[in-house]
Amino acid sequence: MSVLLSRNYGPYLSGVTVTLDENTESVLVAQGFGSLVANSASADANLGAPYMPVSQGGNVSSGPQAGIAAAAYYQGPLNWPCINLGSAALTGYETNGVAQTAGTMNLTEIYVPFAQTWTGAGILNGTTVGTHKVLTALYGTNGVLLANSAVAGVTSASASVFQNIAYTSPIALVPGRYFLGFQYEGTTPTPRHLLAANGSNVCTGTQAGTFGTVPATLTTIPVTFTTAVGPICQLYV
């Protein structure tokens, strides 16, 4: 069985279906956090095909019985930002950007509401770019690494626009909560960060490390918003 959450629980958001151990699921239901749902295959009324729950990086969603593969068509926009940029106050962004600590993975939560295959992730550069390299990584809601770009990195380039960085292989994601991380070789580039949650309630955090070494898991999964920590970023097709 699984639990369809009606309230936030730990790193999991309301509306997400989670599969946990039997005792934990029973306690969640007893405490009013959600209701039990079966894990058996069922016919999808909208897509007309046999579907069953698919788990990826701690996210559970309805997917084809054969699993999630490269999309033959797209179910959402070709670029998906970490927050709704159109409605956010400009005072919630760093104007020129601020350098990150070399080797530290700065993380921003992103919620993806549709199934789609992504080429990589982009970061909004500030007014200073060049000299040092950057890489990106994608983590599931449970903090497990799902994808990353080449560990050699690419040089920070093109001021004041999104710089898209491809993963080593495109990744198909089920709907759910993820974290986009960006790690810099040095402190010359000044990527832009979120100064305010802007009503999106995104969680942000950091993990210290060495450039070119991508953590397989996050030691601390972000559960709160901290200003000037999470990069303004996006997934792209």
C-alpha positions in Angstrom: 0.0 0.0 0.0 0.9 3.7 -0.2 -0.3 6.9 1.4 -1.9 9.8 -0.5 -0.8 12.7 1.7 -3.4 15.4 2.5 -0.8 17.3 4.7 2.9 17.9 4.4 4.9 15.2 6.1 8.7 15.7 6.5 10.2 16.4 3.1 7.0 15.2 1.3 4.4 17.7 0.2 0.6 17.4 0.4 -0.9 15.7 -2.6 2.1 13.4 -3.2 1.7 9.6 -2.9 4.5 8.1 -0.8 5.4 4.4 -0.2 6.8 3.8 3.3 7.1 0.9 5.7 3.7 -0.5 6.8 3.9 0.8 10.4 4.7 4.4 9.3 1.9 4.3 6.8 -0.6 3.2 9.4 0.5 6.0 11.8 0.2 8.6 9.1 -3.4 7.5 8.3 -4.3 7.3 12.0 -3.0 10.9 12.5 -4.9 12.3 9.6 -1.9 12.9 7.3 -3.6 11.0 4.4 -5.3 7.9 3.2 -4.2 4.5 2.0 -4.1 3.8 -1.8 -3.4 0.5 -3.5 -0.3 -0.1 -5.6 -2.0 -2.3 -8.1 -2.1 -1.4 -11.8 -5.2 0.5 -13.1 -6.6 1.9 -16.3 -5.9 5.6 -16.7 -9.1 7.3 -17.7 -7.4 10.1 -19.6 -4.7 8.2 -21.4 -6.5 5.0 -22.0 -3.6 2.7 -21.1 -2.7 0.5 -18.1 -0.9 2.6 -15.5 0.7 1.8 -12.2 2.6 3.8 -9.5 6.2 4.6 -10.5 8.8 5.6 -7.9 11.8 7.8 -8.8 14.0 9.6 -6.3 11.4 9.3 -3.6 8.6 10.6 -5.8 5.7 8.4 -6.7 3.4 9.0 -9.6 1.2 7.1 -12.1 3.2 5.8 -15.0 3.1 3.2 -17.8 3.5 -0.4 -16.8 6.7 -0.5 -18.9 8.1 2.3 -16.8 9.1 5.9 -17.6 11.0 6.3 -20.9 12.0 9.2 -23.2 8.9 11.2 -24.0 7.6 11.0 -27.6 5.8 14.3 -26.8 5.9 16.9 -24.1 3.3 17.2 -21.3 4.4 20.6 -20.1 6.5 23.7 -21.0 9.9 23.3 -22.5 11.4 25.3 -19.6 10.3 24.9 -16.0 11.6 27.5 -13.4 12.0 26.9 -9.7 9.5 29.6 -9.0 6.8 31.5 -11.0 9.1 34.2 -12.4 6.3 36.2 -13.9 4.5 36.9 -10.6 7.5 37.2 -8.3 8.5 40.7 -7.1 11.8 41.8 -8.6 13.1 42.7 -5.1 13.1 38.9 -4.5 16.0 38.5 -6.9 19.7 39.4 -6.5 20.2 42.2 -9.1 23.9 41.5 -10.0 24.3 38.1 -8.4 26.6 37.0 -5.7 29.5 34.5 -5.9 29.0 31.0 -4.3 31.6 29.3 -2.2 33.9 27.2 -4.4 33.0 23.5 -4.3 29.7 24.1 -2.3 26.5 22.7 -3.9 23.8 25.4 -3.6 20.4 23.8 -3.8 16.9 25.1 -4.8 13.7 23.0 -4.5 11.7 22.6 -7.7 8.2 21.0 -8.0 7.5 19.3 -11.4 3.7 18.7 -11.8 3.9 16.7 -15.1 5.9 13.8 -16.6 8.6 15.0 -19.0 12.1 14.2 -20.2 14.6 16.9 -19.4 18.0 17.6 -21.1 19.5 19.5 -18.2 19.2 22.5 -15.9 19.9 26.2 -16.2 21.0 28.8 -13.8 20.4 32.6 -14.0 23.7 34.3 -14.3 24.5 37.6 -12.8 26.5 40.4 -14.3 29.9 38.7 -13.9 30.7 35.4 -15.7 33.8 33.7 -17.1 37.0 32.2 -15.8 35.5 29.6 -13.5 33.5 26.5 -14.3 30.1 25.3 -13.1 28.3 21.9 -13.0 24.8 21.0 -12.0 23.1 18.0 -10.3 19.5 16.8 -9.8 18.3 15.2 -6.5 15.1 13.5 -5.6 12.9 14.5 -2.7 14.8 11.9 -0.6 18.2 13.5 -1.4 19.4 10.8 -3.7 21.3 11.9 -6.9 19.3 11.3 -10.1 21.4 13.1 -12.7 24.4 15.4 -13.1 26.3 17.3 -15.8 29.9 16.4 -16.8 32.1 16.7 -13.6 34.7 18.7 -15.6 32.1 21.5 -15.7 31.5 24.2 -18.3 32.8 27.8 -18.1 30.3 30.3 -16.8 29.1 32.3 -19.8 26.5 34.9 -20.9 25.8 37.5 -18.3 22.2 38.1 -17.0 20.6 35.2 -18.8 19.9 31.5 -18.0 22.9 29.3 -18.8 21.6 25.8 -19.7 23.9 22.9 -18.8 23.1 19.4 -20.1 23.1 16.3 -18.0 25.3 13.5 -19.1 22.1 11.8 -20.3 18.5 13.2 -20.5 16.3 12.1 -17.6 12.6 11.3 -17.6 11.0 12.6 -14.3 7.6 11.7 -12.8 5.7 14.5 -11.1 7.1 15.4 -7.7 9.5 17.4 -5.6 13.2 17.7 -6.6 16.3 19.7 -5.9 18.5 21.5 -8.5 22.1 22.0 -7.3 24.9 24.1 -8.8 28.6 23.8 -7.9 31.2 26.4 -8.9 35.0 25.9 -9.4 35.8 29.4 -8.1 34.2 32.7 -7.1 34.5 34.9 -10.2 30.9 34.1 -11.5 28.0 35.7 -9.7 24.9 33.6 -10.2 21.6 35.1 -9.0 19.9 33.7 -5.9 16.4 34.0 -4.4 16.2 36.7 -1.8 12.5 35.9 -0.9 10.4 32.8 -1.3 7.9 34.9 -3.3 4.9 32.9 -2.1 6.3 29.7 -3.6 7.6 28.4 -0.3 10.7 26.8 -2.0 13.3 25.2 0.3 16.9 26.1 -0.2 20.2 24.8 1.2 23.9 24.0 0.7 26.3 21.1 0.9 30.0 21.7 1.2 32.3 19.8 -1.0 35.0 19.9 -3.7 34.4 21.0 -7.3 34.0 18.0 -9.6 32.9 15.7 -6.9 29.1 15.3 -7.0 27.6 14.0 -3.7 25.6 10.7 -4.2 23.2 11.8 -1.5 22.5 15.0 0.4 23.6 14.9 4.0 20.8 17.4 4.9 17.7 17.7 2.8 16.5 21.4 2.7 13.3 21.9 4.6 13.2 25.7 5.0 13.8 28.8 2.8 17.1 30.7 3.4 17.6 34.0 1.6 20.5 34.4 -0.9 21.3 30.6 -0.9 19.1 29.0 -3.6 20.0 29.8 -7.2 17.3 31.0 -9.6 17.2 28.0 -11.9 15.2 25.9 -14.3 14.9 22.5 -16.0 14.9 22.6 -19.8 14.1 20.2 -22.6 
